[in-house]
């Protein structure tokens, strides 16, 4: 994979981020919602560019010492190449710079690849949210990483 550049999302990125969002999620956020989240003061919203194109992104809300990872995705043709893990670790660094000592996330129970990536990076399974996801309906695994962000 060519060099990866990680930076904060800006307005010019909205269309490319939205295209990845639509392909990655059964219930995608709108372009406007993605941009609104990126502009919030309490948000870490980073993009990963490779070859001049956005290839992945992550969005986390930071409140006091806790961050909630609410979105992370990579372009379909960039999956299973380590980009998701790079984006995750860069989001963790940015959240820590804003004071987060804990990161919480939900992941589809069936998303084994993502769950393995989170576990590899120190996240622990702390519970299940029944019927959390739609399209298709599915439980979420709640994961947490504390003190090692």
Secondary structure as UniProt FT lines:
FT   STRAND          4..8
FT   HELIX           11..13
FT   HELIX           14..24
FT   TURN            26..27
FT   HELIX           31..39
FT   TURN            41..42
FT   STRAND          43..50
FT   TURN            51..52
FT   STRAND          53..63
FT   TURN            64..65
FT   STRAND          66..74
FT   HELIX           76..78
FT   TURN            79..82
FT   HELIX           83..97
FT   TURN            98..99
FT   STRAND          102..108
FT   TURN            109..110
FT   HELIX           112..120
FT   TURN            121..122
FT   STRAND          124..133
FT   TURN            134..137
FT   STRAND          138..146
//
